């Protein structure tokens, strides 16, 4: 801790690149790693690079657990996972699945018995729509 600064830093903290570990007790803020995890004085948290919470796998675009998933990735990608560009613009595929549940053995959202694409099209194997006023 630096005297009178209110800042605790790890020995490897780099102020220019904001890498390493820093806890600022005056601001307050917390920074770990290379900007992948931080918390501002307003309580805004940033966590990048993936991980998990209570068994839910987290990536930069997906939140998945078991046979359930949520994705924000509607870009067309090549076999290496890179976004395909045309005339300098990212190409999109709104038929990709944004929400899915009940994956089959292929483990692909497209094969899930329930899914919703980015166009809002819903696929479900069966449904019961309506209800009753009976208690």
Order of alpha helices (4+ residues) and beta strands (2+ residues): beta-beta-beta-beta-beta-beta-beta-beta-beta-beta-beta-beta-beta-beta
